[in-house]
Amino acid sequence: MKVAAFQLAASDETSSARLAAIADHVADAKRAGATLAVFPELAIPGYGASEAIENEARERGDEQLTALALLADRSGVTIAAGIALERQGSIVNAAALLRPGEKPVAYAKRQLYGTYEKALFRAGDIPPPVVELGGLKAGLLICFDVEFPEHVRDLARRGADIVLVPTALPRSPAARFIARNVIPVRAFENQVFVVYADWCGADARFAYQGLSSIAAPDGSRLAAASESEPAMLLADIDPGAFSASKEQNPYLDELRAD
């Protein structure tokens, strides 16, 4: 399976413009032979949209989710993207997985980061899903979630081969360390692929770290973006190519339940 991860330039565009841009990027991914395209956290309506996020979610969230599902159906490309949704009267920061011909899967972020997110969203209370995808099993997390080793280990123990992580990582020295070091370690210690798609540049509220990557089970980066430029990262996901790494580092097999 070939994966495309998109590092997008932050802006204050409308959600309609963001949807149109995602459609263009999905077309780019398809031309490159990718069957999965991964976009950042809150790709719609934008991570820094502040109070407008609530209105977007209540008035257009499910409409936008449907638009992404139709795009997946038309293109034949599976889409993973961050989106704000209203669920049970509250707004959640969600990662949506849209597989052609399948019902949308949406996961609500469990680990909200900082006062900004906690003021806008209700934390999710359902474990992230593991779903069939192109002959593999894929798990979903969102940004801060992946920094907790327990969440990635849980997905790996439930059979995930690949973990998709829409991200909005604000720029800082600690963020640079997370993107460059923590993400490949999460892949290595769980013997999974991690697709980490961040923003770059800045919107009216935040500057973003960039450094999106696709990390392999041996801790290598199959593809990586810069701190400042938009990018389409491409990588072939083949767990069999890393069988030697799994044999040398059999963490899941050796994990003691007691």
Number of C-alpha atoms within 10 A of each C-alpha: 15 17 24 29 32 29 30 24 17 22 18 16 13 12 16 12 13 17 18 11 13 23 17 12 20 27 18 15 25 19 10 14 16 22 22 25 31 31 30 30 31 25 26 28 28 25 26 20 20 15 11 12 25 21 14 22 23 17 13 17 22 17 14 21 22 15 14 24 24 16 22 25 17 11 17 18 22 25 25 29 28 29 29 31 32 21 15 7 9 14 23 26 28 27 30 26 30 26 25 18 13 12 11 16 18 21 23 28 27 21 21 22 13 9 8 12 16 12 11 18 21 20 19 18 11 10 15 22 17 20 15 12 16 13 8 16 18 23 25 32 29 30 21 19 20 25 17 12 14 11 19 26 21 15 24 23 14 13 16 24 26 28 26 26 30 34 30 28 26 20 18 12 9 11 17 17 11 19 21 16 12 18 25 25 20 25 27 22 20 26 28 29 29 31 33 32 36 33 36 30 19 18 18 11 13 17 19 23 25 31 25 33 29 30 27 29 27 22 23 15 19 16 18 23 21 14 19 18 14 20 21 23 22 22 20 14 20 14 18 9 11 15 14 12 17 21 11 9 17 14 15 14 10 8 9 7 4 3
